Amino acid sequence: MRSLTRDQFLKIVGLTSGAFDAQQRAGHVALAFGTPIPATPGRYFDLDLVAMAIALGLTPTLGRQAATTIVLGFFNQWISAVGHADADATQNYFFAMGLVVRNNDERHPREIWVTNGT
Protein backbone atom coordinates (compact mmCIF):
# COMPACT_ATOMS: atom_id res chain seq x y z
CA MET A 1 0.00 0.00 0.00
CA ARG A 2 1.12 3.47 -0.77
CA SER A 3 0.23 6.48 1.34
CA LEU A 4 -1.29 9.69 -0.06
CA THR A 5 -1.89 13.10 1.43
CA ARG A 6 -5.44 14.45 1.41
CA ASP A 7 -4.54 16.87 -1.40
CA GLN A 8 -3.10 14.05 -3.53
CA PHE A 9 -6.12 11.88 -2.83
CA LEU A 10 -8.62 14.61 -3.73
CA LYS A 11 -6.74 15.55 -6.90
CA ILE A 12 -6.78 11.96 -8.18
CA VAL A 13 -10.43 11.41 -7.21
CA GLY A 14 -11.33 14.72 -8.83
CA LEU A 15 -13.18 16.28 -5.90
CA THR A 16 -12.72 19.53 -4.06
CA SER A 17 -12.19 19.40 -0.34
CA GLY A 18 -15.66 20.85 0.27
CA ALA A 19 -17.37 18.37 -2.07
CA PHE A 20 -15.58 15.45 -0.45
CA ASP A 21 -16.47 16.66 3.06
CA ALA A 22 -20.11 17.03 2.01
CA GLN A 23 -20.17 13.49 0.63
CA GLN A 24 -18.58 12.21 3.83
CA ARG A 25 -21.18 13.96 6.00
CA ALA A 26 -23.95 12.48 3.83
CA GLY A 27 -22.51 8.98 4.28
CA HIS A 28 -21.47 8.63 0.64
CA VAL A 29 -17.76 7.93 1.07
CA ALA A 30 -16.37 4.40 0.88
CA LEU A 31 -12.73 3.78 1.65
CA ALA A 32 -10.64 0.64 1.97
CA PHE A 33 -11.25 -1.91 4.71
CA GLY A 34 -14.96 -1.05 4.92
CA THR A 35 -14.61 2.36 6.51
CA PRO A 36 -15.95 5.78 5.51
CA ILE A 37 -13.07 7.68 7.18
CA PRO A 38 -9.31 7.25 6.96
CA ALA A 39 -7.50 5.58 9.86
CA THR A 40 -5.30 8.65 10.24
CA PRO A 41 -6.85 12.06 9.47
CA GLY A 42 -5.48 13.52 6.24
CA ARG A 43 -3.73 10.30 5.21
CA TYR A 44 -5.14 7.94 2.59
CA PHE A 45 -4.04 4.72 0.93
CA ASP A 46 -3.98 3.87 -2.74
CA LEU A 47 -6.66 1.28 -1.89
CA ASP A 48 -8.92 4.17 -0.85
CA LEU A 49 -8.70 5.37 -4.45
CA VAL A 50 -9.85 1.97 -5.68
CA ALA A 51 -12.80 2.06 -3.27
CA MET A 52 -13.82 5.52 -4.43
CA ALA A 53 -13.42 4.53 -8.10
CA ILE A 54 -15.71 1.52 -7.66
CA ALA A 55 -18.29 3.60 -5.78
CA LEU A 56 -18.19 6.37 -8.37
CA GLY A 57 -18.52 3.79 -11.15
CA LEU A 58 -21.57 2.17 -9.56
CA THR A 59 -23.29 5.44 -8.64
CA PRO A 60 -24.91 6.25 -12.03
CA THR A 61 -26.67 2.87 -12.07
CA LEU A 62 -27.37 2.22 -8.39
CA GLY A 63 -27.30 5.63 -6.75
CA ARG A 64 -24.77 6.91 -4.23
CA GLN A 65 -26.16 5.21 -1.15
CA ALA A 66 -26.33 1.73 -2.69
CA ALA A 67 -22.91 2.11 -4.33
CA THR A 68 -21.34 3.20 -1.04
CA THR A 69 -23.00 0.37 0.87
CA ILE A 70 -21.78 -2.23 -1.63
CA VAL A 71 -18.19 -0.98 -1.61
CA LEU A 72 -18.11 -0.83 2.18
CA GLY A 73 -19.87 -4.16 2.69
CA PHE A 74 -17.96 -6.19 0.13
CA PHE A 75 -14.51 -4.68 0.58
CA ASN A 76 -13.07 -8.14 1.25
CA GLN A 77 -13.91 -9.18 -2.31
CA TRP A 78 -12.56 -6.22 -4.25
CA ILE A 79 -9.54 -5.79 -1.98
CA SER A 80 -8.65 -9.46 -2.55
CA ALA A 81 -8.67 -8.95 -6.32
CA VAL A 82 -6.49 -5.83 -6.00
CA GLY A 83 -4.05 -7.61 -3.68
CA HIS A 84 -3.68 -10.57 -6.02
CA ALA A 85 -3.27 -8.32 -9.06
CA ASP A 86 -0.62 -6.29 -7.25
CA ALA A 87 1.27 -9.45 -6.25
CA ASP A 88 1.15 -11.11 -9.69
CA ALA A 89 1.10 -8.69 -12.62
CA THR A 90 1.23 -11.60 -15.09
CA GLN A 91 -2.24 -12.85 -14.16
CA ASN A 92 -5.57 -11.13 -14.81
CA TYR A 93 -7.94 -10.81 -11.83
CA PHE A 94 -11.53 -9.68 -11.64
CA PHE A 95 -14.10 -8.36 -9.22
CA ALA A 96 -17.69 -9.03 -10.22
CA MET A 97 -21.11 -8.44 -8.80
CA GLY A 98 -24.61 -9.23 -9.91
CA LEU A 99 -28.18 -8.79 -8.79
CA VAL A 100 -30.13 -12.03 -8.55
CA VAL A 101 -33.91 -12.30 -8.57
CA ARG A 102 -34.96 -15.82 -7.68
CA ASN A 103 -37.43 -17.64 -9.95
CA ASN A 104 -38.11 -14.46 -11.93
CA ASP A 105 -40.49 -13.58 -9.13
CA GLU A 106 -40.45 -10.03 -7.80
CA ARG A 107 -41.97 -11.25 -4.50
CA HIS A 108 -38.70 -12.94 -3.60
CA PRO A 109 -35.98 -10.66 -2.26
CA ARG A 110 -33.20 -9.65 -4.54
CA GLU A 111 -29.68 -10.66 -3.64
CA ILE A 112 -26.36 -9.14 -4.55
CA TRP A 113 -23.70 -11.71 -5.30
CA VAL A 114 -20.09 -10.56 -5.27
CA THR A 115 -16.95 -12.52 -6.11
CA ASN A 116 -13.39 -12.21 -7.37
CA GLY A 117 -10.88 -14.49 -9.01
CA THR A 118 -8.72 -15.17 -12.04
GILIN-V350029 format. One record per residue. N is the residue number from 0. RES is the residue in one small letter. PHI is phi in whole degrees, -180 to 180 (* if undefined). Layout:
BEGIN
n,res,phi
N,RES,PHI
N,RES,PHI
END
This chain:
BEGIN
n,res,phi
0,m,*
1,r,-112
2,s,-94
3,l,-130
4,t,-77
5,r,-60
6,d,-62
7,q,-64
8,f,-59
9,l,-64
10,k,-64
11,i,-69
12,v,-70
13,g,85
14,l,-121
15,t,-79
16,s,-60
17,g,-65
18,a,-66
19,f,-65
20,d,-60
21,a,-65
22,q,-65
23,q,-66
24,r,-64
25,a,-81
26,g,81
27,h,-112
28,v,-118
29,a,-121
30,l,-118
31,a,-62
32,f,64
33,g,71
34,t,-123
35,p,-91
36,i,-132
37,p,-70
38,a,-63
39,t,-120
40,p,-53
41,g,81
42,r,-125
43,y,-125
44,f,-109
45,d,-61
46,l,-66
47,d,-65
48,l,-65
49,v,-63
50,a,-59
51,m,-66
52,a,-64
53,i,-64
54,a,-61
55,l,-66
56,g,-70
57,l,-82
58,t,-56
59,p,-60
60,t,-89
61,l,-105
62,g,91
63,r,-63
64,q,-64
65,a,-65
66,a,-61
67,t,-63
68,t,-61
69,i,-65
70,v,-64
71,l,-68
72,g,-76
73,f,-115
74,f,-60
75,n,-62
76,q,-76
77,w,-72
78,i,-70
79,s,-64
80,a,-62
81,v,-65
82,g,-61
83,h,-65
84,a,-64
85,d,-69
86,a,-79
87,d,-137
88,a,-71
89,t,-86
90,q,-112
91,n,-87
92,y,-125
93,f,-136
94,f,-127
95,a,-136
96,m,-144
97,g,-151
98,l,-99
99,v,-115
100,v,-113
101,r,-74
102,n,57
103,n,52
104,d,-118
105,e,-66
106,r,-73
107,h,-83
108,p,-66
109,r,-81
110,e,-126
111,i,-104
112,w,-107
113,v,-131
114,t,-152
115,n,-151
116,g,171
117,t,-102
END
